Amino acid sequence: MALKYNLSKVYALSDNDPEFVNEILKLFVTEVPEDLKQIKEGIKKKDHKYAYSYAHKIKPTLDLMGLNVAFEEILQVEAWTKAEGKKKEII
């Protein structure tokens, strides 16, 4: 399933500066995939604090990029890590 995005917040933040928007997109593409790997690693090892730190780190970025589905999922990961995995397993 493809994630839908909305860059309106990025454009508003940048005052419609295309170079700034491009830099934000480059940072997103380079940093978020590695952060997601770290979240998965933390979940796999049941290292709740580790997974939480990376989930919390990317949460504002997902919101800024208008990735609403991914944002909601990262909120679930945060809730799971805060409960230290006691609620249900995260796949």
Secondary structure, 3 states (H helix, E strand, C coil): CCCCCCCHHHHHHHCCCHHHHHHHHHHHHHHHHHHHHHHHHHHHCCCHHHHHHHHHHHHHHHHHCCCHHHHHHHHHHHHHHHCCCCCCCCC
